Amino acid sequence: MNRKLKIAAVASFVAVALGYTLAFAHHGGSMYNRERELILEDAVVVRFMFVNPHARLLFSWEDGEGTVAEWEGELSGSNELVRSRISADLVEAGDRITVKGFPHDSIPRNLRLSSIVLPDGREVPLP
Protein backbone atom coordinates (compact mmCIF):
# COMPACT_ATOMS: atom_id res chain seq x y z
CA MET A 1 0.00 0.00 0.00
CA ASN A 2 1.46 3.36 -0.89
CA ARG A 3 2.02 6.08 1.68
CA LYS A 4 -0.83 8.40 0.55
CA LEU A 5 -3.36 5.58 0.69
CA LYS A 6 -2.24 4.63 4.22
CA ILE A 7 -2.55 8.23 5.41
CA ALA A 8 -6.03 8.51 3.84
CA ALA A 9 -7.14 5.25 5.47
CA VAL A 10 -5.89 6.30 8.92
CA ALA A 11 -7.45 9.77 8.56
CA SER A 12 -10.79 8.24 7.56
CA PHE A 13 -10.72 5.87 10.52
CA VAL A 14 -9.92 8.69 12.96
CA ALA A 15 -12.70 10.89 11.52
CA VAL A 16 -15.30 8.11 11.83
CA ALA A 17 -14.17 7.16 15.35
CA LEU A 18 -14.20 10.79 16.50
CA GLY A 19 -17.64 11.42 14.98
CA TYR A 20 -19.07 8.29 16.59
CA THR A 21 -17.60 9.22 19.96
CA LEU A 22 -19.04 12.74 19.85
CA ALA A 23 -22.48 11.49 18.78
CA PHE A 24 -22.52 8.87 21.51
CA ALA A 25 -21.44 11.39 24.14
CA HIS A 26 -24.18 13.81 23.07
CA HIS A 27 -26.90 11.19 23.27
CA GLY A 28 -25.74 9.75 26.57
CA GLY A 29 -28.24 11.79 28.60
CA SER A 30 -25.97 12.00 31.64
CA MET A 31 -26.79 15.70 32.02
CA TYR A 32 -30.30 14.80 33.21
CA ASN A 33 -30.78 13.71 36.83
CA ARG A 34 -32.58 10.35 36.46
CA GLU A 35 -32.89 10.04 40.23
CA ARG A 36 -35.22 13.04 40.49
CA GLU A 37 -38.33 12.95 38.32
CA LEU A 38 -40.36 16.16 38.37
CA ILE A 39 -44.12 16.15 37.87
CA LEU A 40 -45.50 19.51 36.78
CA GLU A 41 -49.29 19.52 36.86
CA ASP A 42 -51.45 22.01 34.98
CA ALA A 43 -48.70 23.11 32.59
CA VAL A 44 -49.86 25.11 29.56
CA VAL A 45 -48.46 24.19 26.15
CA VAL A 46 -46.82 27.15 24.41
CA ARG A 47 -45.37 25.32 21.39
CA PHE A 48 -44.57 21.78 20.29
CA MET A 49 -41.65 21.57 17.86
CA PHE A 50 -41.71 18.20 16.12
CA VAL A 51 -38.16 18.32 14.72
CA ASN A 52 -34.82 16.52 14.66
CA PRO A 53 -32.43 15.89 16.28
CA HIS A 54 -34.74 16.38 19.31
CA ALA A 55 -38.35 17.46 19.47
CA ARG A 56 -39.05 20.25 21.95
CA LEU A 57 -42.06 21.11 24.08
CA LEU A 58 -42.24 24.67 25.36
CA PHE A 59 -44.70 25.14 28.19
CA SER A 60 -45.45 27.51 31.03
CA TRP A 61 -45.97 26.37 34.58
CA GLU A 62 -46.93 28.18 37.77
CA ASP A 63 -45.08 27.08 40.88
CA GLY A 64 -46.54 26.93 44.39
CA GLU A 65 -45.61 30.57 45.03
CA GLY A 66 -47.55 31.86 42.02
CA THR A 67 -44.52 32.46 39.79
CA VAL A 68 -45.12 31.57 36.15
CA ALA A 69 -42.10 30.60 34.06
CA GLU A 70 -41.51 29.08 30.65
CA TRP A 71 -39.97 25.61 30.60
CA GLU A 72 -38.46 23.51 27.83
CA GLY A 73 -38.88 19.76 27.55
CA GLU A 74 -36.63 17.67 25.33
CA LEU A 75 -37.96 14.57 23.60
CA SER A 76 -36.51 12.10 21.13
CA GLY A 77 -36.28 13.10 17.49
CA SER A 78 -39.36 13.13 15.32
CA ASN A 79 -38.32 9.90 13.55
CA GLU A 80 -38.24 7.95 16.82
CA LEU A 81 -41.46 9.58 17.99
CA VAL A 82 -43.27 8.52 14.80
CA ARG A 83 -42.02 4.94 15.28
CA SER A 84 -43.56 5.13 18.78
CA ARG A 85 -46.89 6.30 17.25
CA ILE A 86 -46.52 9.86 18.49
CA SER A 87 -47.38 12.55 15.95
CA ALA A 88 -46.93 16.30 15.58
CA ASP A 89 -50.51 16.90 16.73
CA LEU A 90 -49.96 15.30 20.15
CA VAL A 91 -50.58 18.64 21.87
CA GLU A 92 -51.57 22.12 20.78
CA ALA A 93 -50.83 25.57 22.14
CA GLY A 94 -53.10 26.27 25.10
CA ASP A 95 -53.57 22.61 26.11
CA ARG A 96 -53.34 22.03 29.87
CA ILE A 97 -51.22 18.96 30.54
CA THR A 98 -49.13 17.26 33.19
CA VAL A 99 -45.46 16.98 32.31
CA LYS A 100 -43.14 14.35 33.80
CA GLY A 101 -39.40 14.44 33.29
CA PHE A 102 -35.89 14.63 34.61
CA PRO A 103 -34.23 18.01 35.29
CA HIS A 104 -31.07 19.13 33.52
CA ASP A 105 -28.07 19.41 35.85
CA SER A 106 -27.09 22.93 34.77
CA ILE A 107 -29.90 24.45 32.66
CA PRO A 108 -32.79 25.75 34.77
CA ARG A 109 -36.35 24.85 33.70
CA ASN A 110 -35.13 22.21 31.25
CA LEU A 111 -36.35 18.60 31.39
CA ARG A 112 -35.84 15.35 29.52
CA LEU A 113 -39.48 14.36 29.25
CA SER A 114 -40.51 10.86 30.27
CA SER A 115 -44.27 11.23 29.73
CA ILE A 116 -47.12 13.67 29.19
CA VAL A 117 -50.62 13.40 30.61
CA LEU A 118 -52.99 14.80 27.99
CA PRO A 119 -56.09 16.92 28.72
CA ASP A 120 -58.28 13.80 28.32
CA GLY A 121 -56.29 12.02 31.08
CA ARG A 122 -54.33 9.65 28.83
CA GLU A 123 -50.68 9.30 29.79
CA VAL A 124 -48.30 9.09 26.82
CA PRO A 125 -44.91 7.55 27.65
CA LEU A 126 -42.11 9.14 25.63
CA PRO A 127 -39.16 7.24 24.18
LOVEXZA-221408 format. One record per residue (C-alpha): x, y, z; residue in three letters; residue number from 1. Coordinates in nm, 4 decimals. Each point is the difference from the previous one (the first is absolute). Layout:
N
X,Y,Z,ala,NUM
...
//
This chain:
127
0.0000,0.0000,0.0000,met,1
0.1464,0.3361,-0.0886,asn,2
0.0554,0.2723,0.2569,arg,3
-0.2846,0.2317,-0.1133,lys,4
-0.2531,-0.2820,0.0141,leu,5
0.1118,-0.0956,0.3529,lys,6
-0.0310,0.3605,0.1185,ile,7
-0.3478,0.0278,-0.1564,ala,8
-0.1111,-0.3258,0.1631,ala,9
0.1248,0.1046,0.3444,val,10
-0.1555,0.3475,-0.0353,ala,11
-0.3347,-0.1535,-0.0999,ser,12
0.0075,-0.2370,0.2960,phe,13
0.0799,0.2823,0.2431,val,14
-0.2780,0.2202,-0.1437,ala,15
-0.2597,-0.2779,0.0311,val,16
0.1126,-0.0949,0.3519,ala,17
-0.0033,0.3623,0.1153,leu,18
-0.3440,0.0638,-0.1521,gly,19
-0.1421,-0.3138,0.1607,tyr,20
0.1468,0.0937,0.3378,thr,21
-0.1447,0.3521,-0.0117,leu,22
-0.3436,-0.1259,-0.1073,ala,23
-0.0042,-0.2612,0.2735,phe,24
0.1079,0.2519,0.2633,ala,25
-0.2736,0.2420,-0.1074,his,26
-0.2718,-0.2625,0.0202,his,27
0.1153,-0.1437,0.3297,gly,28
-0.2492,0.2036,0.2036,gly,29
0.2266,0.0214,0.3038,ser,30
-0.0818,0.3695,0.0378,met,31
-0.3511,-0.0898,0.1188,tyr,32
-0.0481,-0.1088,0.3617,asn,33
-0.1805,-0.3357,-0.0370,arg,34
-0.0305,-0.0315,0.3778,glu,35
-0.2332,0.3002,0.0255,arg,36
-0.3110,-0.0089,-0.2171,glu,37
-0.2029,0.3209,0.0057,leu,38
-0.3764,-0.0005,-0.0504,ile,39
-0.1375,0.3359,-0.1095,leu,40
-0.3787,0.0010,0.0084,glu,41
-0.2166,0.2487,-0.1877,asp,42
0.2749,0.1100,-0.2389,ala,43
-0.1153,0.1995,-0.3035,val,44
0.1398,-0.0912,-0.3411,val,45
0.1638,0.2956,-0.1742,val,46
0.1449,-0.1824,-0.3017,arg,47
0.0799,-0.3546,-0.1100,phe,48
0.2919,-0.0206,-0.2432,met,49
-0.0054,-0.3375,-0.1732,phe,50
0.3549,0.0119,-0.1402,val,51
0.3339,-0.1798,-0.0063,asn,52
0.2385,-0.0631,0.1623,pro,53
-0.2308,0.0490,0.3024,his,54
-0.3606,0.1079,0.0161,ala,55
-0.0701,0.2791,0.2487,arg,56
-0.3006,0.0865,0.2123,leu,57
-0.0181,0.3555,0.1282,leu,58
-0.2466,0.0475,0.2828,phe,59
-0.0746,0.2371,0.2839,ser,60
-0.0516,-0.1142,0.3551,trp,61
-0.0961,0.1803,0.3193,glu,62
0.1849,-0.1097,0.3113,asp,63
-0.1468,-0.0147,0.3504,gly,64
0.0937,0.3635,0.0645,glu,65
-0.1942,0.1293,-0.3014,gly,66
0.3033,0.0602,-0.2225,thr,67
-0.0608,-0.0891,-0.3647,val,68
0.3025,-0.0974,-0.2084,ala,69
0.0585,-0.1519,-0.3408,glu,70
0.1545,-0.3465,-0.0052,trp,71
0.1512,-0.2104,-0.2768,glu,72
-0.0420,-0.3746,-0.0282,gly,73
0.2251,-0.2095,-0.2221,glu,74
-0.1338,-0.3100,-0.1729,leu,75
0.1457,-0.2467,-0.2471,ser,76
0.0230,0.1000,-0.3639,gly,77
-0.3086,0.0025,-0.2174,ser,78
0.1044,-0.3229,-0.1764,asn,79
0.0084,-0.1950,0.3261,glu,80
-0.3226,0.1629,0.1176,leu,81
-0.1803,-0.1055,-0.3189,val,82
0.1242,-0.3576,0.0473,arg,83
-0.1541,0.0183,0.3502,ser,84
-0.3330,0.1168,-0.1528,arg,85
0.0379,0.3562,0.1239,ile,86
-0.0868,0.2692,-0.2534,ser,87
0.0450,0.3750,-0.0370,ala,88
-0.3579,0.0602,0.1144,asp,89
0.0548,-0.1598,0.3424,leu,90
-0.0620,0.3332,0.1718,val,91
-0.0987,0.3482,-0.1093,glu,92
0.0746,0.3450,0.1367,ala,93
-0.2276,0.0701,0.2953,gly,94
-0.0467,-0.3661,0.1016,asp,95
0.0228,-0.0577,0.3754,arg,96
0.2121,-0.3073,0.0669,ile,97
0.2086,-0.1700,0.2655,thr,98
0.3671,-0.0278,-0.0880,val,99
0.2320,-0.2625,0.1486,lys,100
0.3737,0.0091,-0.0505,gly,101
0.3514,0.0183,0.1318,phe,102
0.1662,0.3381,0.0677,pro,103
0.3156,0.1124,-0.1762,his,104
0.3006,0.0281,0.2325,asp,105
0.0975,0.3517,-0.1085,ser,106
-0.2811,0.1522,-0.2101,ile,107
-0.2891,0.1298,0.2108,pro,108
-0.3561,-0.0905,-0.1069,arg,109
0.1223,-0.2637,-0.2454,asn,110
-0.1216,-0.3611,0.0143,leu,111
0.0509,-0.3244,-0.1875,arg,112
-0.3641,-0.0990,-0.0266,leu,113
-0.1034,-0.3502,0.1019,ser,114
-0.3757,0.0365,-0.0540,ser,115
-0.2850,0.2444,-0.0541,ile,116
-0.3498,-0.0275,0.1421,val,117
-0.2367,0.1408,-0.2621,leu,118
-0.3102,0.2121,0.0727,pro,119
-0.2193,-0.3120,-0.0393,asp,120
0.1992,-0.1782,0.2754,gly,121
0.1960,-0.2371,-0.2244,arg,122
0.3652,-0.0349,0.0957,glu,123
0.2377,-0.0211,-0.2965,val,124
0.3393,-0.1547,0.0821,pro,125
0.2795,0.1593,-0.2016,leu,126
0.2954,-0.1901,-0.1454,pro,127
//
